[in-house]
Amino acid sequence: MDPNVKELCIFDLSVAMVPPEGVAADLSHLERKCKVSGYMMEVGKKPVDFLEECLTGCDLVLVPAGMPRKPGMSRDDLFKVNADIAKGIVEACAKYCPEAVLGMIVNPVNSVVPAMAELYKKKGLDPMKIVGITTLDVVRANKFVGESLGKNPNFVNIPVIGGHAGETILPLFSQDKVGKTLEAEKIPDMDKKVQDAGTVVVNAKNGKGSATLSMAYAGARLGKSVLAGLSGRKRTECAYVASTVTDLPYFAQKVVFGEGGVVKVLPLGELNEHETKRLEELKPILQKEIDSGIEYAKANELAA
């Protein structure tokens, strides 16, 4: 629906419930001046051998790939499965659209993004093109605060920093004009509600999926900001990228999207006592997950 989208290419595997060609045919009927194409690949083939036509000329590639997390599944277990899936797509992007922004929606984001960014770096490409989409944490924080205070969440904008899993998710309620009116005793519970929101959805779906509809909404929001930036209209969103804002090499914080993708990583701003304490608590957890990604990159290469 974004007017900046001139061509949309949809890719999926042959095991998909709905063939990508069918999704493309459906979307092609919308009243937009946009060409829509679908591409399907057989399971077991390599994306780099198949996606030249699909990816050539792309400015933004959204990657909602990998297996969903199931009840009882650790994020380490998930990383082992999904890192190779992500690598296949990223490898193809490195070859056919190396200047594109890659919006990663592959869990665990905390490990997958460092892995893919480090692989890009090894290839001589810009690691800032690899962007972890953490927008759903912001969306949830805005909604939950709005509900709690009887305010329209469209006018709430809570920055969420750190990572994109459990305790590494840190909403900065104090930095929003509505969020900062939360009573101090309610903040820890609201903080935890944002952290655990993904698990709530996984459990509610009883092992049959994770957050998909809300994730699609959040991914579209981030994508819209990236495209606006590429078109010369800068936008600010929270995203998980290579960063020097803290002592961690990857971090979610506010970034500015402009021509070329991420043009600036913004400082964290002032934190209150609760947020400062939480930041120090999340750092070792996030560092461990980042290390898993970096170790993966050391042991792997992108194809020539």
Phi, psi and omega in degrees: 000350181283128181294345177284348181274112179262334178212135180237124177246129183247129182234139174203173179272164183293344179274358181301142181301321177240124181301140181301330177297325178290319176298318180297317179299319180297310182292333184293347180273354179291151184281067179222147178276075187214127176279135181235129179229151178240143181227131181238140179235140177291144177299136179102341177278163181263128179306324182297336179271356192233336195258018182302309181295320182295319190261337183300126179090358180291141175258332180220128176239115175268128187242083175268068188249171174099173179278143175286155177286135179254158179307133179085356182272127178281161179288337174294317177300316182295321181299319181301324180282314192274340181298317180293324178296313179298318181301321180300316180289315181298322178301316180292321178295320180300328182274318190255337178213062186296342179267356182287153170276131179253111177271108188269120174239054182240114181275147358280118182306322183302331180256324184294316182297311176302320180300312184287323179294320179292325176294320176299316181298316179299331182276355182085015180259169184281113181294342179287352174286343180268112187239120176279123182275104179252013185303330182298327177296321178294314180302314180295316180300317179298315182294314184293320178293316178301315178298315184295324186255003179069032181247156176288119182297343176296341181249019174246137180217085182273117172293138176238121186245176176100250180227203184228043179198127171048231185295344180283349178276120183233100175284133179261079182300329185292344184265008177239142185296330176274313182302325183287353177271357175300138177295140186306321183288345180269346186296314180302319180291321178293320176304311182294325180297320178292317180301317189267002187300321180295319179294324177301317180292316179303314181292322180294330178275359172054046176081003183258023178144178178232196182294117180239311182292313178293327177293321178298318178299313181293319178297320178295321178298313180295316180301319179299320179292320178299313182295322176298316179299315179298333180274001177100004179248101187297143179225147178247128177218160169279138178204157183259110186218173171301134192209148173241015182292325175240190177276006176264141184285343176226139187197148173265128177200180177292134174230156177255125175264131178217203179294122182100352179112229180287117181254345179201137172255121188273151177294163184290333185083187184281132178250145175277182185299315180299315183291322178297317179295315180296323179300316180292327180289325184280337187304310181295329178293312181293321180301318179299319181288325174296316180302323178300318179293318181294320177297321177299315181297324179296328185268359184226164177223152170277143181297153180292000000 
